[in-house]
Amino acid sequence: MGEREPKYSSLGEDVYRSTTVPTTQSSGGVVDSFRRFIVGSSQPLSDVSEKETFIERGPLRRGVSADNHDVELKAVAAISVNGKSLAKNEKLCVEERVETSHGTVLVAVQGPRNKPAILTYHDLGLNHVANFQTFFNFSETKNLMSNFCIYHVNAPGQEEGAETLPEGFVYPTMDELSEQLIDVMAHFNLNRIIGLGAGVGANILARFAINYPEKVDGLILINTASTAAGWIEWGYQKLNARHLKSKGLGEGTLDYLMWHHFGRGYQERQHDLSQVYREYFVQHLNAKNLALFIDSYVQRSDLGIVRELDETKKDKVRRITVPVLNVVGAHSPHEDDTVTFNGRLDPTNSTWLKIQDCSMVLEEQPAKIIEAMRLFLQGLGFAINVSRRRLTSNASEASSTSRSGLDSVPLTPDGSFPTDKEIRIVENPIVSLA
């Protein structure tokens, strides 16, 4: 007969698992048994620090690999992933205060000032840090934006750490906020800009382009409203502004800001990201300054633009003449606003882009938005040498020979076109039968 062999049982009670432990061993529970199987230690799991999870601790058990060779597990450790932060990185931008005809604004400059200018304008409750910093830190964005100098404009009193605006301060209207950009351009000696705006900032940049089309090369606008506020929006915003002035940031106003940026059901879709913004609103918002900004936005006038398809009448109507990339997220509460805006734009120089599975496109889908921006900017004649980064060698090989009339050009190892090669567009080989 021999020594009695120990009995084995599954670690789980309801579902059988192939990993088992002897029932004859003393155990502090299923979790302790699993830990002993991994780390080969008799120390109870409760004695391990909460911050310490399966770090190297003494000899580890040996196992057998699939090909029957002995392998030894060196260490099993939990990797701590740093959470997203909206803290300002002061090394990225140089901040300057600019005096305008309608007050002082803070402008953060990012990049060499001898390059073409992209001017950004933020959304409600945000500033250039909370709205754009993460996006411009994205690796693909850096590759494209190295061809530009970025000028981040903050609305009066909305910059991080802003002092409360004095009593009786008359906040600029939406048209006056757009007029401030003329003084900003004069301060930095800019002749033309490319506008990148979100929400309120998109509306301001659209007004600027209507009044000064000769100073704008193109617009990239996110969640743009082109009409005056409706009664429901007017009521909500007025109530929010009143609470911000009298009681500060209340739960109702906080919920409205979260809806404004994320739409409905955001906790199920983007719990971590929405939690970061919720904490940001609680800790960094200047409630009274935001109330004045809200009042200005809710009293906005209609852009007054129309779509005119008759070439002989286009010069007689109010319209946006510069190219426009009109962007919205599929879960954004402002989708209908962008559809209305798109219906008032010239279809020959505008594009409506709806990005799936997101509401804040710059935060949730930066790769998709930067690809759209690349194509848009190259259509304007900028950043011609920047190409899309290929993810696989097969994609690079497939892209090296174009099916749309480009001569075959071998790609560089990083998947881009070599700058010393000439890319020649050939004639369409299909002969017309007409």
C-alpha positions in Angstrom: 0.0 0.0 0.0 2.2 3.0 0.6 1.7 6.4 2.1 -1.8 7.7 1.7 -2.0 10.4 -1.0 -3.6 13.7 -0.1 -7.0 14.5 -1.5 -7.3 17.5 -3.9 -10.2 20.0 -4.3 -11.0 22.9 -6.6 -10.1 26.4 -5.5 -13.6 27.6 -6.5 -16.8 26.3 -5.1 -19.1 26.8 -8.0 -16.8 26.5 -11.0 -14.1 23.9 -11.3 -10.6 25.1 -11.9 -7.7 23.0 -13.0 -5.4 24.6 -10.3 -5.9 22.6 -7.1 -4.2 22.4 -3.7 -4.1 19.6 -1.1 -6.9 19.6 1.4 -4.6 18.3 4.1 -2.6 21.5 4.2 -3.6 24.1 6.7 -5.3 27.0 4.9 -6.4 30.5 5.8 -9.0 30.3 3.0 -9.1 30.1 -0.8 -7.2 33.4 -1.3 -4.4 32.3 1.0 -4.1 29.0 -0.8 -3.9 30.7 -4.1 -1.2 33.1 -2.8 0.8 30.1 -1.4 0.6 28.4 -4.8 2.0 31.5 -6.5 4.7 32.7 -4.0 5.4 29.5 -2.0 5.0 31.2 1.3 3.2 30.3 4.5 2.7 33.9 5.6 -1.1 34.7 5.7 -2.2 37.1 3.0 -3.7 39.4 5.6 -0.1 40.1 6.8 0.8 41.5 3.4 0.6 45.3 3.1 -2.2 46.7 1.0 0.3 48.4 -1.3 2.2 45.2 -1.8 0.8 42.6 -4.1 2.7 39.5 -5.1 6.2 41.1 -5.1 9.2 38.8 -5.1 9.2 37.2 -1.6 11.5 34.2 -1.2 11.7 31.1 -3.4 9.0 30.6 -5.9 7.4 27.4 -7.0 8.5 25.7 -10.1 6.3 24.6 -12.9 6.3 22.9 -16.3 5.8 24.7 -19.6 3.7 23.5 -22.4 6.7 22.0 -24.2 7.7 20.0 -21.0 10.7 22.2 -20.1 11.1 23.3 -16.6 10.5 27.0 -16.1 10.8 29.1 -13.0 8.5 32.0 -12.2 10.8 34.9 -11.2 8.2 37.4 -10.0 4.5 38.3 -10.2 3.8 41.9 -9.4 0.8 44.2 -9.8 1.5 47.1 -12.1 0.2 50.4 -10.8 -1.1 52.6 -13.7 -1.0 56.3 -13.0 -4.4 57.9 -13.3 -5.1 60.7 -15.8 -4.3 64.1 -14.4 -5.3 67.6 -15.6 -2.5 69.3 -13.7 -0.8 72.0 -15.7 2.6 71.2 -17.2 4.4 74.6 -17.1 7.2 73.4 -19.4 4.9 73.0 -22.4 3.8 76.6 -22.8 4.9 80.2 -22.2 2.1 82.3 -20.9 1.5 85.9 -21.8 -1.2 88.4 -20.8 -2.5 90.4 -23.8 -4.4 93.6 -23.4 -7.4 93.8 -25.8 -10.1 96.4 -26.4 -12.4 94.2 -24.3 -10.2 93.3 -21.4 -7.1 91.2 -20.7 -6.8 87.6 -21.8 -4.1 85.0 -21.0 -2.5 83.3 -24.0 -0.3 80.2 -23.7 2.1 79.8 -26.5 3.4 76.3 -27.4 6.1 75.8 -30.1 8.4 77.9 -32.3 6.8 81.2 -33.1 8.1 81.3 -36.7 5.8 78.4 -37.8 2.2 78.6 -39.0 -0.3 79.5 -36.2 -3.1 77.4 -34.8 -5.2 79.3 -32.3 -7.3 77.3 -29.8 -10.3 78.3 -27.8 -11.8 76.2 -24.9 -15.3 75.1 -23.9 -17.5 76.0 -20.9 -16.0 75.3 -17.5 -12.6 74.5 -19.0 -9.4 76.3 -20.0 -6.5 75.6 -22.3 -5.0 73.1 -19.8 -8.2 71.1 -19.1 -9.4 71.2 -22.7 -6.3 70.8 -24.8 -3.2 69.8 -22.8 -3.8 66.0 -22.9 -4.6 66.1 -26.6 -1.4 68.0 -27.5 0.6 65.6 -25.4 -0.6 62.6 -27.5 2.3 61.2 -29.5 0.5 61.4 -32.9 -0.5 65.0 -32.1 3.1 65.9 -31.4 4.2 64.5 -34.7 1.7 66.7 -36.6 1.9 69.8 -34.4 5.6 70.1 -34.7 4.8 71.9 -37.9 2.9 74.6 -36.1 3.0 77.1 -33.2 -0.1 76.8 -31.0 -1.7 79.8 -29.3 -4.1 78.8 -26.6 -6.5 81.7 -25.8 -8.3 81.6 -22.4 -11.5 83.6 -22.0 -11.3 86.4 -19.3 -11.1 84.9 -15.8 -11.2 81.3 -17.0 -7.5 80.4 -16.8 -6.2 78.2 -14.1 -5.8 80.0 -10.8 -7.6 83.1 -12.0 -8.6 85.8 -9.5 -12.2 86.5 -9.1 -13.3 89.3 -11.5 -14.2 92.5 -9.6 -17.8 93.4 -8.8 -19.5 95.3 -11.6 -17.2 93.7 -14.3 -19.0 93.7 -17.6 -18.2 90.4 -19.2 -17.6 90.6 -23.0 -20.3 89.4 -25.3 -19.7 86.5 -27.7 -19.0 89.0 -30.5 -16.6 91.0 -28.3 -14.8 87.8 -27.3 -14.2 87.1 -31.0 -13.0 90.7 -31.5 -10.4 90.1 -28.8 -8.7 87.7 -31.2 -7.7 90.6 -33.5 -5.7 92.1 -30.7 -4.2 88.7 -29.9 -3.0 88.3 -33.5 -1.6 91.9 -33.5 0.3 91.2 -30.2 2.0 88.1 -31.7 2.3 89.6 -35.2 0.1 86.9 -36.8 -1.3 87.4 -40.3 -3.4 84.3 -40.5 -4.5 81.5 -38.2 -6.1 78.1 -38.2 -8.8 77.9 -35.6 -9.4 74.9 -33.2 -12.3 75.4 -30.9 -14.6 73.3 -28.7 -18.2 74.2 -27.7 -18.2 77.9 -26.7 -14.8 78.3 -28.2 -16.0 76.9 -31.5 -18.8 79.5 -31.6 -16.3 82.3 -30.9 -14.0 81.2 -33.7 -16.9 80.8 -36.1 -17.9 84.5 -35.4 -14.3 85.5 -36.0 -14.1 83.7 -39.3 -17.4 85.3 -40.5 -16.1 88.8 -39.8 -12.4 88.3 -40.7 -12.2 85.6 -43.4 -9.0 87.0 -44.7 -7.3 86.2 -41.4 -8.4 82.5 -41.2 -7.1 79.6 -43.3 -9.5 77.1 -41.8 -11.5 76.0 -38.8 -11.6 72.8 -36.8 -14.7 73.1 -34.7 -16.1 70.6 -32.1 -19.6 70.6 -30.7 -20.6 73.8 -32.4 -23.9 75.6 -31.9 -24.7 78.1 -34.6 -28.1 79.3 -33.3 -29.3 81.3 -30.3 -30.0 79.5 -27.1 -33.5 77.9 -26.9 -35.8 78.4 -23.9 -34.8 75.1 -22.2 -31.1 75.9 -22.5 -31.6 79.5 -21.5 -33.5 78.4 -18.3 -30.9 75.8 -17.3 -28.0 78.2 -17.9 -29.6 81.1 -16.1 -30.3 78.9 -13.1 -26.7 77.6 -13.1 -25.3 81.1 -13.3 -27.4 82.2 -10.4 -26.3 79.3 -8.2 -22.6 79.8 -9.1 -22.8 83.5 -8.1 -24.6 82.9 -4.8 -23.7 79.4 -3.6 -20.7 78.3 -5.7 -20.5 75.0 -7.5 -23.6 73.0 -6.4 -24.4 69.4 -7.3 -27.0 70.5 -9.9 -24.5 72.8 -11.7 -21.9 70.1 -11.5 -24.2 67.5 -13.1 -25.1 70.0 -15.8 -21.4 70.5 -16.6 -20.8 66.8 -16.8 -23.8 66.4 -19.1 -22.5 69.3 -21.3 -19.2 67.5 -21.9 -20.1 63.8 -21.7 -23.8 63.5 -22.4 -26.0 60.8 -20.8 -24.8 57.5 -19.4 -21.2 58.8 -19.2 -20.5 56.8 -16.0 -21.0 53.5 -17.8 -18.9 54.5 -20.8 -16.1 56.6 -19.3 -16.2 56.3 -15.5 -12.5 57.0 -14.9 -12.3 60.0 -17.3 -15.6 61.5 -16.1 -14.4 61.2 -12.5 -11.2 63.1 -13.3 -13.3 66.0 -14.8 -15.7 65.9 -11.9 -12.9 66.3 -9.4 -11.4 69.1 -11.6 -14.6 71.1 -11.6 -14.9 70.8 -7.8 -11.3 71.8 -7.1 -10.3 74.3 -9.8 -13.4 76.2 -11.0 -13.8 79.8 -10.1 -17.6 79.8 -9.7 -18.2 83.5 -10.1 -16.0 83.9 -13.1 -17.7 80.8 -14.8 -21.1 82.4 -14.0 -20.2 85.5 -16.1 -18.9 83.3 -18.9 -22.2 81.3 -18.9 -24.3 84.5 -19.0 -22.3 85.6 -22.0 -22.8 82.3 -23.8 -26.5 82.0 -23.1 -27.2 85.5 -24.5 -25.4 84.7 -27.7 -27.0 85.7 -31.0 -27.6 83.5 -34.0 -24.6 83.3 -36.3 -26.9 84.4 -39.1 -25.2 82.3 -41.8 -27.0 80.5 -44.6 -26.1 77.9 -47.2 -26.3 79.5 -50.7 -25.6 77.1 -53.6 -26.1 79.7 -56.3 -22.6 80.9 -57.2 -24.0 84.3 -58.4 -25.6 84.9 -54.9 -22.9 83.6 -52.6 -21.3 87.0 -52.2 -24.6 88.6 -51.2 -25.3 86.4 -48.1 -23.7 86.0 -44.7 -21.7 82.8 -44.6 -18.5 81.1 -43.6 -16.2 81.2 -46.6 -13.2 79.3 -45.1 -12.9 75.5 -45.0 -14.5 74.0 -41.9 -14.1 70.6 -40.3 -17.2 70.2 -38.2 -16.7 67.4 -35.5 -18.9 65.8 -33.0 -18.8 62.6 -30.8 -21.6 60.0 -31.2 -22.5 60.3 -27.5 -22.3 64.1 -27.4 -25.5 66.0 -26.4 -24.6 68.6 -29.1 -25.0 66.3 -32.1 -28.2 68.1 -33.3 -26.4 71.5 -33.0 -23.6 70.3 -35.3 -26.1 68.9 -37.8 -27.9 72.3 -37.9 -24.5 74.0 -38.2 -23.6 71.7 -41.1 -26.8 72.5 -42.9 -25.8 76.2 -42.9 -22.3 75.6 -44.3 -21.1 75.5 -47.9 -20.9 71.8 -48.8 -18.0 72.5 -51.2 -15.6 73.5 -48.4 -17.0 71.8 -45.2 -17.1 68.4 -43.7 -19.2 67.0 -40.9 -17.4 64.3 -39.0 -19.1 62.1 -36.4 -16.7 60.0 -34.3 -18.1 56.8 -32.7 -17.9 55.7 -29.1 -17.1 59.0 -27.5 -18.4 62.4 -26.4 -15.2 64.3 -25.7 -13.4 63.5 -29.0 -10.1 65.1 -28.0 -9.9 63.0 -24.8 -11.5 59.7 -25.8 -10.5 59.3 -29.5 -7.3 61.4 -30.1 -6.0 59.0 -32.8 -9.1 59.5 -34.9 -9.3 63.2 -34.5 -5.6 63.8 -35.2 -5.9 61.7 -38.4 -8.9 63.8 -39.5 -6.9 67.0 -38.6 -3.9 65.8 -40.6 -6.0 65.3 -43.8 -7.8 68.6 -43.3 -4.5 70.6 -42.7 -2.9 68.9 -45.7 -5.8 69.9 -47.8 -5.1 73.5 -46.8 -1.4 73.0 -47.8 0.2 72.5 -44.4 2.3 69.6 -43.0 2.5 67.9 -46.4 5.4 65.7 -45.4 3.5 64.2 -42.4 2.1 60.8 -43.1 0.0 58.4 -41.1 2.0 56.1 -38.9 1.5 52.5 -40.1 0.9 50.0 -37.3 2.0 46.8 -39.1 4.5 45.9 -41.8 1.7 44.5 -43.9 0.0 47.8 -43.9 3.2 49.5 -44.9 3.7 47.2 -47.8 0.1 47.6 -48.9 0.4 51.3 -48.7 3.7 51.6 -50.6 1.9 51.1 -53.9 -1.1 53.3 -54.2 -4.2 52.3 -56.2 -5.3 55.9 -56.8 -2.6 57.0 -59.2 0.6 57.4 -57.1 3.8 56.0 -58.4 5.2 53.2 -56.2 7.5 54.8 -53.5 9.3 52.7 -50.9 8.5 53.8 -47.4 11.0 54.6 -44.7 11.2 52.2 -41.7 8.8 54.3 -39.7 6.1 54.0 -42.4 6.4 57.6 -43.8 7.3 58.8 -47.3 10.9 59.7 -47.8 11.3 63.5 -48.2 14.0 63.1 -50.8 11.7 61.2 -53.2 9.4 62.9 -55.6 5.8 61.6 -55.5 4.4 62.1 -59.0 0.7 62.0 -59.7 0.1 60.2 -63.1 -2.9 60.6 -65.4 -6.0 58.5 -65.0 -5.3 55.4 -67.2 -9.0 54.9 -67.8 -9.9 56.3 -71.2 -13.3 58.0 -71.4 -15.7 56.2 -73.7 -17.7 59.4 -74.4 
